[in-house]
Amino acid sequence: LYSKQPSFINFVKLIESSNFIQSLIDYDVDSISEYSLKQLSSFISDTNFTPDYISKISLFSSILCSWVHVIYKIGILNLTVRKFLILFICFF
């Protein structure tokens, strides 16, 4: 989601940045590409990538996991609406 290769090192750099929380708050959900959603789907479908499961390890990580799930759902909804609007416009 942040145009970085998914890795532990990049994750640590991201969360150590002084504006990390603000970047989550300000994240532009409308800018998520279909490609990014496809990449996220592998994480979302992982049975271990759930807030409940991750909360056993880290509360902070479970909150981030929840954020990713919400962003993914909003992204899928936005993509569906965009495709519907394109079809709608093409017919009229």
C-alpha positions in Angstrom: 0.0 0.0 0.0 2.9 2.3 0.5 4.7 1.5 -2.7 7.4 -0.5 -0.9 8.4 -4.1 -1.3 6.7 -6.0 1.5 9.4 -6.9 4.0 10.1 -6.8 7.7 12.8 -4.2 7.2 10.5 -1.9 5.2 7.8 -2.4 7.8 10.1 -1.3 10.6 11.2 1.7 8.7 7.6 2.6 8.1 6.4 2.3 11.7 9.5 4.2 13.0 8.8 7.2 10.8 7.6 10.2 12.8 4.4 10.6 10.8 3.3 6.9 10.7 0.0 7.3 12.5 -0.8 10.4 10.5 -0.1 8.6 7.3 -2.6 5.9 8.3 -5.2 8.5 9.1 -4.6 10.4 5.8 -4.2 7.4 3.6 -5.9 8.0 0.2 -8.2 5.0 -0.1 -9.4 6.1 -3.5 -5.9 5.7 -4.9 -5.6 2.0 -4.3 -5.0 0.2 -7.7 -6.5 -3.1 -8.7 -3.0 -4.4 -8.8 -2.5 -3.5 -5.1 -5.8 -5.1 -4.2 -4.7 -8.3 -5.9 -1.5 -8.2 -3.9 -3.4 -7.6 -0.7 -5.8 -10.4 -1.3 -3.1 -13.0 -0.5 -2.7 -11.5 2.9 -6.4 -11.0 3.5 -7.1 -14.7 2.6 -4.4 -15.9 5.0 -6.2 -17.4 8.0 -3.4 -16.2 10.3 -3.8 -12.6 9.1 -6.8 -11.8 11.3 -7.0 -9.3 14.1 -8.1 -12.0 16.5 -5.2 -14.3 15.7 -2.6 -11.5 15.7 -3.8 -10.0 18.9 -2.4 -13.0 20.7 1.0 -11.8 19.6 0.7 -8.0 19.6 -2.2 -5.6 20.2 -0.5 -2.9 18.0 -0.1 -5.4 15.1 -3.7 -6.5 15.4 -4.8 -2.9 15.1 -2.7 -2.6 11.9 -4.2 -5.8 10.6 -7.7 -4.4 11.2 -6.7 -1.3 9.3 -5.4 -3.4 6.3 -8.7 -5.4 6.3 -10.8 -2.2 6.3 -8.7 -0.5 3.6 -9.0 -3.7 1.5 -12.7 -3.8 1.8 -13.1 -0.1 1.0 -10.7 -0.6 -2.0 -12.8 -3.5 -3.3 -16.0 -1.5 -2.9 -14.5 1.5 -4.7 -13.2 -0.8 -7.5 -16.7 -2.3 -7.9 -18.4 1.1 -8.0 -15.9 2.4 -10.6 -16.5 -0.7 -12.8 -20.2 -0.3 -12.4 -20.0 3.4 -13.3 -18.0 2.7 -16.4 -20.6 0.1 -17.5 -23.4 2.5 -16.7 -21.8 5.4 -18.7 -21.1 3.1 -21.6 -24.8 2.2 -21.9 -26.0 5.8 -21.8 
